[in-house]
Every structure is written in C-alpha cells, then in structure tokens.
Amino acid sequence: MSVENVPTPEDAEEPEENDPVFPETDSSAIPLRYIPGIDIDSDDELVNVPAWSGLNVSGNADELEALRCIVCKTMPFTTLYQCQHEHTICAGCYQMRVLDKMLGAQLGTCPQCGVRIYRHEPYRNLAGEHTLAQLMVACEDCGVHLQRGLLRKHGLEDCPRRLVACKYRRIGCNWKGMLGEAVSAHEEGCGYHGKQGLQLLGELQQRQEQRDAKQCLLGKIMKLLQLPHITVRLLQLLPQVEGFPRNNFKTCAMFEAFSQRWSVQLKWQTPTDVEVPADQANCPCSLLFQLCLESPDGCRGPLGLTYTLVSGTHSDVRFQPNLCEKCDFTRENVLGPLTPLYHNSWQSCAKLLNERGFFGRLLMARI
C-alpha cells in the first residue's frame, strides 16, 4: 500500500490530477521503484536506493551537458522537458516549476530565460531522452559497459558485485553482502539455517507486529487526506554537491501555510563522525525531518497540526511512512517532533543527498 499514490482531496492545493501528463515509456527510462517485476518496499534497503549515475564511456561532452537539468544539474533518467529556447528541465523540476505556488511570479516560467512553460502543454525533448537512454556507460560497481537506460535494472538484477541479502532474511537474518562466495559461506553457517518453527515464533510474531503497526499508520494517513482543512506543499532538496552536513540540521525548504511561515529541516544521522567509513555499504544511517514554525510572533494561540511527508512522484527513493498525529505549535513551541524519513546505508544516503536530491509532498491539516 503506497501513500504516494492515493488521491489528494479536492480542496487540497494543486491536487495530483492537475499534474502534467507523463506519457508511458519503457521500463529503462522510468523511476526505479516502477520497474516491472521488481517488488519495491520502503523497508527493503537493497532496492530502495538512489539511481546509479554511471560513468560516461562515449558521447559528445557538449551535447550531453545540454541535456543536464538546468535546475538540479543532474542527468535525468526519466522524461525530459524543455522551454521554447531548448533549456532542459527534468520531470521533477518541471513539476515543481509549474505547480509550486511558493515561486510567486516565477511560477510557470523557465528558471534560466524566464519564458513561459505550461502545466497542461509540456514540451518534451524526445531526442534528448533517446540520447541519454542509448548512451554507453560503465557500471560503477563492476565496470561492465551497457546502455544507460539499462543501468538500473543491471544494478538490481545482473551486476555480479551487487549487494544481496541472506536467503533466510524473511525469518530474521539481517546479513547482507556482495554476491559471490561470501554469500554461500554465510548461508552455510547462518544461524537461521537449522532453526525450527518454535524457535522462530518469537521473531516472526515481532515482525508481524511491526507490519501491523505500519498498516495502521498508513490507515491513519489515509484519514488525514479526508480532513477538511488540508494543504499540500511541494518540497525539493537539490543535490548538495558541497556535501550534506552530518548529525546537524539543514533547512530544506521555506514556505507559507495557514497564514504562517514554516521550514522543513533535515538531519543526516550517522553513527560515527569519521569522514568516510571503511565499509560504506554496511554502515547504517538515517535521514530525519522536523517541521519548524518560523513566524512564532504571528501565532496568537496554539496552532494544532497533523502532517506527513511523503516521497514525490519523481523521487528515486520511497520515504518511510510517517505521521505526526497532533502537534500544537505556539510561540514557545516552534519545533515538531524529529521524525524518521529514510533509512539505508551510508553509501545510499550520501548518494541521495549529495548527488541525486529528492522531491516530496508535505500534507498538513489543522485539527
């Protein structure tokens, strides 16, 4: 069950049905979590990862640079749009540009030349999409050369150096490692190999309780969408090329809602302060967020809110289900609770924050 795909209420700002229509494309050019045949779960750390960029093997550098998004500076994997002056904008940034009312007078304009761009009449760059999909690149892990459009599927299913989980994962084993002899060696000596049903009962019951709690949380988020006073804010974190700070807060977005100014603060929580851990693939990290009231002087009384931050349509990763059921913001209490948003390895968190960025939707309702 995905929170991201449920319809927003009719009175929510810019409901999803007004988004640009994105025509169907082949699986090589669509976001990772939509690849047919691959079961994506926000709890599956091996699959819920940012896109692999690939190392360029062939292609005209100037031609490829023209296909880089002028907003987030990434090479898109999905639909490409452009303005009348052929400035390239990826699908996620285009959506932000035509729907985010916080842009004011810049809403619906090209960020580079200012020409009008339209929500209902997007101008696709089909030639650019084809060029990027056919571009020969090298896998960052194994070095094999292949078309860029096939890179994601290769990383998940075919790469001989990809991370895999123990085959006893479903009954409790949390081991993961590189495909090869290490996997066979671990599975032969895995502590779950010879366990009987009664020995597993406690762990399986705990896992079922966690799944039930998640389903309950998703049900509460569905009820949030039915509340009368709800607003939706589009958020974007641009790639932090200078490096996202660790174990410190960073403001991701500023916006207005319910006649107040707000900010969303992010924290990359790591277990160590070392510059780079020796084993990035097995060093667990988390991304947390916090809602902050930036205009407490204008708050005359307690402002009760319930809110959730869900991943945007064009994000590489899916956020963990989260919900602040009730938080009273006042002049003295300007911070909401610190809430987990994404959990994965150091390697995946660093790639998401520093190379790819993400899109999100903050759903807020007064209670």
C-alpha positions, 0 to 999 in steps of 0.5 A, spaced: 500 500 500 503 506 497 501 513 500 504 516 494 499 514 490 492 515 493 488 521 491 489 528 494 482 531 496 479 536 492 480 542 496 487 540 497 492 545 493 494 543 486 491 536 487 495 530 483 490 530 477 492 537 475 499 534 474 502 534 467 501 528 463 507 523 463 506 519 457 508 511 458 515 509 456 519 503 457 521 500 463 529 503 462 527 510 462 522 510 468 523 511 476 526 505 479 521 503 484 516 502 477 520 497 474 516 491 472 517 485 476 521 488 481 517 488 488 519 495 491 518 496 499 520 502 503 523 497 508 527 493 503 534 497 503 537 493 497 532 496 492 530 502 495 536 506 493 538 512 489 539 511 481 546 509 479 549 515 475 554 511 471 560 513 468 560 516 461 564 511 456 562 515 449 558 521 447 559 528 445 561 532 452 557 538 449 551 535 447 550 531 453 551 537 458 545 540 454 541 535 456 543 536 464 537 539 468 538 546 468 535 546 475 538 540 479 544 539 474 543 532 474 542 527 468 535 525 468 533 518 467 526 519 466 522 524 461 525 530 459 522 537 458 524 543 455 522 551 454 521 554 447 529 556 447 531 548 448 533 549 456 532 542 459 528 541 465 527 534 468 520 531 470 521 533 477 523 540 476 518 541 471 513 539 476 515 543 481 516 549 476 509 549 474 505 547 480 509 550 486 505 556 488 511 558 493 515 561 486 510 567 486 511 570 479 516 565 477 511 560 477 510 557 470 516 560 467 523 557 465 528 558 471 534 560 466 530 565 460 524 566 464 519 564 458 513 561 459 512 553 460 505 550 461 502 545 466 497 542 461 502 543 454 509 540 456 514 540 451 518 534 451 525 533 448 524 526 445 531 526 442 534 528 448 531 522 452 533 517 446 540 520 447 541 519 454 537 512 454 542 509 448 548 512 451 554 507 453 556 507 460 560 503 465 557 500 471 560 503 477 560 497 481 563 492 476 565 496 470 561 492 465 559 497 459 551 497 457 546 502 455 544 507 460 537 506 460 539 499 462 543 501 468 538 500 473 535 494 472 543 491 471 544 494 478 538 490 481 538 484 477 545 482 473 551 486 476 555 480 479 558 485 485 551 487 487 549 487 494 544 481 496 541 479 502 541 472 506 536 467 503 533 466 510 532 474 511 524 473 511 525 469 518 530 474 521 537 474 518 539 481 517 546 479 513 547 482 507 553 482 502 556 482 495 554 476 491 559 471 490 562 466 495 561 470 501 554 469 500 554 461 500 559 461 506 554 465 510 548 461 508 552 455 510 553 457 517 547 462 518 544 461 524 537 461 521 539 455 517 537 449 522 532 453 526 525 450 527 518 453 527 518 454 535 524 457 535 522 462 530 515 464 533 518 469 537 521 473 531 516 472 526 510 474 531 515 481 532 515 482 525 508 481 524 507 486 529 511 491 526 507 490 519 501 491 523 503 497 526 505 500 519 498 498 516 495 502 521 499 508 520 498 508 513 490 507 515 491 513 519 494 517 513 489 515 509 484 519 514 488 525 514 487 526 506 479 526 508 480 532 513 477 538 511 482 543 512 488 540 508 494 543 504 499 540 500 506 543 499 511 541 494 518 540 497 525 539 493 532 538 496 537 539 490 543 535 490 548 538 495 554 537 491 558 541 497 556 535 501 550 534 506 552 536 513 552 530 518 548 529 525 546 537 524 540 540 521 539 543 514 533 547 512 530 544 506 525 548 504 521 555 506 514 556 505 507 559 507 501 555 510 495 557 514 497 564 514 504 562 517 511 561 515 514 554 516 521 550 514 522 543 513 529 541 516 533 535 515 538 531 519 543 526 516 544 521 522 550 517 522 553 513 527 560 515 527 563 522 525 569 519 521 569 522 514 568 516 510 567 509 513 571 503 511 565 499 509 560 504 506 555 499 504 554 496 511 554 502 515 547 504 517 544 511 517 538 515 517 535 521 514 530 525 519 525 531 518 522 536 523 517 541 521 519 548 524 514 554 525 518 560 523 513 566 524 512 564 532 510 572 533 504 571 528 501 565 532 496 568 537 494 561 540 496 554 539 496 552 532 494 544 532 497 540 526 497 533 523 502 532 517 506 527 513 511 527 508 511 523 503 516 521 497 514 525 490 512 522 484 519 523 481 523 521 487 528 515 486 527 513 493 520 511 497 520 515 504 518 511 510 511 512 512 510 517 517 505 521 521 505 526 526 498 525 529 497 532 533 502 537 534 500 544 537 505 549 535 505 556 539 510 561 540 514 557 545 513 551 541 516 552 534 519 545 533 515 538 531 517 532 533 524 529 529 521 524 525 524 518 521 524 519 513 529 514 510 533 509 512 539 505 508 546 505 508 551 510 508 553 509 501 545 510 499 544 516 503 550 520 501 548 518 494 541 521 495 543 527 498 549 529 495 548 527 488 541 525 486 536 530 491 529 528 492 522 531 491 516 530 496 509 532 498 508 535 505 500 534 507 498 538 513 491 539 516 489 543 522 485 539 527 
